[in-house]
Amino acid sequence: MHYSKKDIENLDRVTRLKIINSVTGIKPANLIGSIDSVGRTNVAIFSSVVHLGSNPAILGFISRPHTEDAGHTYSNIMENEVYTINHIHPEFVKNAHYTSGKFDQEISEFDRCGLTEEYIKDFKAPFVKESNFKMGLRFKEKIDIPLNGTVLIIGEIEELIIPKNAFMDDDIDLQISEAIGISGLNTYYSLTKMERYPYVRIPEVPEF
């Protein structure tokens, strides 16, 4: 099928969401945990977490337009400047999916969706106990994207918890850690490692 710009614009909202959310391929599925200034916790699923740099260790994610009944992750991060990013695993992928609902701020998705808050050291934001691969981040910068009203949130990793058995030859094996991927709005994938190649040095590039 071939869609022109006009064809895309003429799609109904839900169809357009599903298609355009899928065209980038499988994305990482993560739960972002946060807390507001009066102790109300929030956890929500995101598929937009990206690596931005290793030194310092910074990650970004896209926060959707903030409204009165949504955007609690964004407002909590602005209040407390800390949050967690937690991988999703097969045992609780259904629980994680339902955190995407627009719950009232008084309702914690941890409680409503059957997930467990976990606090590590003195890090204020809640981790997801069910996850075995999780990160605590401190907010560093936000970049507004006027084109659609979204915001790129940038944070630096301060706490990093990785399962020991996921380390393979100094790499992280996401198949062993049972990380889950997502495409579109509601389709989830398990990850299977296909191959591992060496770091590319020009003299070592084979002939094709």
C-alpha positions as CSV (number, residue, x, y, z in Angstrom):
1,M,0.0,0.0,0.0
2,H,1.1,3.5,-0.7
3,Y,-0.1,6.4,1.5
4,S,0.5,10.0,0.4
5,K,0.6,12.9,2.9
6,K,-3.0,13.6,2.1
7,D,-4.0,10.0,2.6
8,I,-2.4,9.9,6.0
9,E,-4.1,13.2,7.0
10,N,-7.5,11.7,5.9
11,L,-7.2,8.6,8.0
12,D,-9.4,8.5,11.1
13,R,-7.6,9.3,14.3
14,V,-7.2,5.8,15.7
15,T,-6.1,4.2,12.4
16,R,-3.5,7.0,11.9
17,L,-2.3,6.5,15.5
18,K,-1.9,2.8,15.0
19,I,-0.1,3.1,11.6
20,I,2.3,5.9,12.5
21,N,3.1,4.4,15.8
22,S,4.2,1.2,14.1
23,V,6.3,2.5,11.1
24,T,9.5,2.8,13.2
25,G,9.4,-0.9,14.0
26,I,9.6,-2.5,17.4
27,K,10.5,0.0,20.2
28,P,11.5,-0.6,23.8
29,A,8.6,-0.9,26.2
30,N,9.3,0.7,29.6
31,L,7.4,1.7,32.7
32,I,8.3,5.2,34.0
33,G,7.7,5.6,37.7
34,S,7.3,9.0,39.4
35,I,6.0,10.7,42.6
36,D,4.5,14.1,43.2
37,S,5.3,16.5,46.1
38,V,2.6,15.1,48.3
39,G,3.6,11.4,47.9
40,R,1.2,10.3,45.2
41,T,2.8,7.8,42.9
42,N,2.4,7.2,39.2
43,V,3.6,4.6,36.8
44,A,2.9,4.7,33.0
45,I,4.1,2.8,29.9
46,F,6.2,4.6,27.4
47,S,7.6,3.4,24.0
48,S,9.7,6.5,23.3
49,V,12.8,6.0,25.6
50,V,16.0,6.6,23.6
51,H,19.8,6.6,24.3
52,L,21.2,10.1,24.0
53,G,24.8,9.6,25.3
54,S,27.0,7.5,27.5
55,N,29.2,10.2,29.1
56,P,27.3,11.5,30.9
57,A,24.8,8.6,30.8
58,I,21.7,10.3,29.5
59,L,18.4,9.0,28.2
60,G,15.5,10.8,26.7
61,F,11.8,10.2,26.3
62,I,8.9,12.0,24.7
63,S,6.1,13.3,26.9
64,R,2.8,13.8,25.2
65,P,0.9,17.1,25.5
66,H,0.0,17.9,29.1
67,T,-3.7,18.2,30.0
68,E,-5.7,18.5,33.3
69,D,-6.5,14.7,33.3
70,A,-3.3,13.4,31.9
71,G,0.5,14.1,31.9
72,H,1.1,13.1,35.6
73,T,4.5,11.7,34.7
74,Y,5.6,15.0,33.3
75,S,4.2,17.1,36.2
76,N,5.8,14.8,38.8
77,I,9.2,15.0,37.1
78,M,8.9,18.8,37.0
79,E,8.1,18.8,40.7
80,N,10.7,16.4,42.0
81,E,13.3,16.0,39.2
82,V,13.6,12.3,39.6
83,Y,12.0,9.3,38.0
84,T,12.6,5.7,37.2
85,I,12.7,3.7,33.9
86,N,11.8,0.0,34.3
87,H,11.9,-2.8,31.6
88,I,8.8,-4.8,31.1
89,H,8.9,-8.6,31.2
90,P,6.4,-11.2,30.0
91,E,5.0,-11.9,33.5
92,F,3.5,-8.5,33.9
93,V,3.1,-7.1,30.3
94,K,-0.7,-7.0,30.7
95,N,-0.4,-5.0,33.9
96,A,2.0,-2.7,32.2
97,H,-0.3,-2.1,29.2
98,Y,-3.2,-0.9,31.3
99,T,-1.1,1.8,33.0
100,S,-1.7,3.7,29.7
101,G,-5.3,4.6,30.9
102,K,-6.0,8.2,31.9
103,F,-6.4,7.5,35.6
104,D,-7.3,10.3,38.0
105,Q,-4.2,11.7,39.8
106,E,-5.5,10.4,43.1
107,I,-5.3,6.8,41.8
108,S,-1.9,5.2,41.7
109,E,-1.4,2.9,38.6
110,F,0.8,0.8,40.9
111,D,-2.3,-0.1,42.9
112,R,-4.9,-0.1,40.1
113,C,-2.8,-2.2,37.7
114,G,-1.3,-4.7,40.2
115,L,2.3,-3.5,40.2
116,T,4.5,-3.0,43.3
117,E,6.4,0.1,44.3
118,E,10.0,-0.4,45.3
119,Y,12.4,2.2,46.8
120,I,16.1,1.7,46.5
121,K,18.6,3.5,48.7
122,D,17.4,7.1,49.2
123,F,16.2,7.5,45.7
124,K,12.8,9.3,46.0
125,A,11.0,8.0,42.9
126,P,9.4,4.5,42.9
127,F,10.9,1.6,40.9
128,V,8.8,-1.3,39.7
129,K,9.6,-4.2,41.9
130,E,8.5,-6.8,39.3
131,S,11.2,-5.5,36.9
132,N,14.7,-6.9,37.0
133,F,16.2,-4.2,34.8
134,K,15.7,-0.7,36.1
135,M,17.2,2.8,36.2
136,G,16.8,5.8,38.5
137,L,17.2,9.1,36.6
138,R,17.6,12.7,37.6
139,F,16.0,15.3,35.3
140,K,18.5,17.5,33.4
141,E,16.7,19.3,30.6
142,K,13.5,19.5,28.6
143,I,13.2,20.5,25.0
144,D,9.8,21.7,23.7
145,I,8.7,20.5,20.3
146,P,6.3,23.1,19.0
147,L,5.3,21.1,15.9
148,N,3.0,18.9,18.0
149,G,3.3,20.2,21.5
150,T,5.3,17.3,22.9
151,V,8.4,17.6,25.1
152,L,11.7,15.7,25.1
153,I,12.6,14.9,28.7
154,I,16.3,14.3,29.3
155,G,17.6,12.6,32.4
156,E,20.9,11.3,33.7
157,I,21.2,7.7,35.1
158,E,22.0,7.8,38.8
159,E,21.0,4.2,39.7
160,L,21.3,1.2,37.4
161,I,20.1,-2.3,38.3
162,I,20.8,-5.1,35.7
163,P,20.4,-8.8,36.2
164,K,23.9,-10.5,36.4
165,N,23.0,-13.3,34.0
166,A,22.2,-10.7,31.3
167,F,25.9,-9.8,30.8
168,M,27.3,-11.7,27.9
169,D,30.9,-10.8,26.7
170,D,30.6,-7.3,28.1
171,D,27.3,-6.8,26.4
172,I,23.7,-6.8,27.7
173,D,21.6,-9.7,26.4
174,L,18.1,-8.4,26.3
175,Q,16.8,-11.9,25.4
176,I,18.1,-13.3,28.6
177,S,16.7,-10.3,30.6
178,E,13.4,-11.0,28.8
179,A,12.9,-7.4,27.7
180,I,9.6,-6.7,25.9
181,G,9.2,-4.5,22.8
182,I,6.1,-2.7,21.5
183,S,4.7,-1.7,18.1
184,G,1.8,0.6,17.6
185,L,-0.4,1.2,20.6
186,N,-1.0,-2.2,21.9
187,T,1.0,-5.0,20.3
188,Y,3.9,-6.5,22.3
189,Y,6.9,-8.6,21.2
190,S,9.5,-10.8,22.9
191,L,13.0,-10.2,21.7
192,T,15.2,-12.9,20.1
193,K,18.9,-12.4,19.6
194,M,19.9,-13.1,16.0
195,E,23.6,-12.4,15.8
196,R,26.5,-10.5,17.4
197,Y,29.0,-8.7,15.3
198,P,32.3,-7.0,16.2
199,Y,32.8,-3.2,16.7
200,V,33.3,-1.9,13.2
201,R,36.8,-0.8,12.2
202,I,37.1,0.2,8.5
203,P,40.1,-2.1,7.7
204,E,38.1,-5.1,9.1
205,V,34.9,-4.5,7.0
206,P,34.4,-7.6,4.8
207,E,33.8,-7.6,1.1
208,F,30.1,-8.0,0.2
